Amino acid sequence: MNLASIVVRVTFAAALASPMMLSGCKVINKKKDASVMADRLEHAPPVWLDTLEEQHMLVMQAPHPGWSYRLDRDDRDRDGWIVYITIREPDPAFMYPQRIVDKRLLTEVESDQPIRVMARLLDHKENGTRDQYAPLTLSEPGSP
């Protein structure tokens, strides 16, 4: 086997492998995902920051008990803490009483630490991706 045949075989094998390796790739445009999610978050119930036992607590004022939210993760950065939450729309298959409910979510972040909230609004059965969050504008306590 000479050097030319080895180079041809390696080049041919690389050409065959390239489409297979690229077929699983996905381009994620974080700015586009964040702007779409920011638009969706405008339709979410108001959320504000409160404290309980020297820890930050998020309070969501939902129009009925069908709305839910959860803490996905919290990360520390140079400016303080970033808390990631998922807000879920109600399941339309159920009927909920129309009454305002305050839903509380206690974080592990101490109340003397700065905090930013990143959120995503998902349908009741929608699966989100890790990069779908947008900054959440916190409301004043009790404001609609």
C-alpha positions in Angstrom: 0.0 0.0 0.0 1.5 3.3 -1.0 0.9 6.7 0.6 -1.5 7.9 -2.1 -3.9 5.0 -1.5 -3.8 5.6 2.3 -4.6 9.3 1.8 -7.5 8.5 -0.6 -8.9 5.9 1.9 -8.7 8.3 4.9 -10.3 11.1 2.9 -13.1 8.9 1.6 -13.7 7.6 5.2 -13.8 11.2 6.5 -16.3 12.2 3.8 -18.6 9.4 4.7 -18.3 10.1 8.4 -18.9 13.9 8.1 -22.7 13.8 7.3 -23.3 11.3 10.1 -21.5 13.5 12.6 -23.3 16.7 11.5 -26.8 15.1 11.3 -27.2 15.3 15.1 -26.2 18.9 15.4 -28.7 21.7 16.3 -28.0 25.4 16.1 -29.4 27.2 19.1 -30.0 30.9 18.7 -30.1 32.0 22.4 -31.1 35.6 21.5 -34.1 34.4 19.4 -35.2 31.9 22.1 -34.9 34.6 24.8 -36.9 37.2 22.8 -39.7 34.7 22.0 -39.8 33.6 25.7 -39.8 37.3 26.8 -42.9 37.9 24.7 -44.6 34.8 26.2 -43.7 35.9 29.7 -45.8 39.0 29.2 -48.8 36.8 29.6 -47.7 35.1 32.8 -49.2 36.0 36.2 -47.2 38.6 38.1 -44.3 37.4 40.3 -42.6 39.4 43.0 -39.7 38.9 45.4 -40.4 38.5 49.2 -38.4 37.0 52.1 -39.1 34.2 54.6 -36.7 33.2 57.3 -33.9 35.2 55.8 -34.2 33.6 52.4 -35.6 34.9 49.1 -39.1 33.8 48.3 -40.9 34.2 44.9 -44.6 34.9 45.0 -46.8 34.4 42.0 -50.3 35.8 42.0 -52.3 33.5 39.7 -55.9 34.1 38.6 -56.8 30.6 39.6 -55.1 27.5 41.2 -54.4 25.9 37.8 -51.2 27.9 37.3 -48.0 26.4 38.7 -44.3 27.2 38.9 -41.1 25.5 40.1 -37.5 26.2 40.7 -35.3 24.6 38.1 -31.9 25.6 39.3 -29.9 28.4 40.8 -26.5 29.6 39.8 -24.0 31.9 41.4 -22.2 34.5 39.2 -20.1 37.5 40.0 -23.1 39.8 40.5 -25.0 37.5 42.9 -27.5 34.7 42.2 -29.5 33.7 39.1 -32.6 31.7 39.8 -34.3 29.8 37.0 -38.0 29.0 37.2 -40.6 27.4 34.9 -44.1 28.8 35.0 -46.8 26.4 33.7 -50.1 27.3 32.1 -53.2 25.5 33.4 -54.4 22.2 31.9 -57.5 23.2 29.8 -59.0 19.7 30.5 -59.8 20.8 34.1 -62.0 23.5 35.5 -60.6 25.7 38.2 -62.4 28.1 40.5 -61.9 31.7 39.4 -60.1 33.1 42.5 -56.8 34.8 42.9 -54.2 32.6 44.6 -50.7 33.5 45.8 -48.3 30.7 45.2 -45.0 30.8 47.1 -41.7 29.4 46.1 -38.8 29.5 48.6 -35.3 29.6 47.3 -32.1 28.6 49.0 -30.6 32.1 48.4 -30.1 34.2 51.5 -32.1 37.5 51.5 -29.0 39.6 51.8 -27.7 38.3 48.5 -28.6 39.9 45.1 -30.8 37.8 43.0 -32.0 37.8 39.3 -34.8 35.7 38.1 -34.8 34.0 34.7 -38.1 32.4 33.7 -39.9 30.5 31.0 -43.6 30.1 30.4 -44.6 26.7 29.1 -47.9 25.0 28.2 -49.1 22.5 30.8 -47.5 19.6 28.9 -44.8 21.3 26.9 -41.1 20.3 27.3 -38.6 23.1 27.4 -34.9 23.3 26.7 -32.2 24.4 29.0 -31.7 27.6 26.9 -35.3 28.8 26.8 -35.2 31.3 29.7 -35.6 35.0 29.6 -35.2 37.7 32.3 -38.4 38.0 34.4 -39.5 41.5 35.3 -40.6 41.3 38.9 -43.8 43.1 39.9 -44.5 45.1 43.0 -46.2 43.0 45.7 -49.9 42.6 45.2 -50.0 44.4 41.8 -51.9 42.7 38.9 
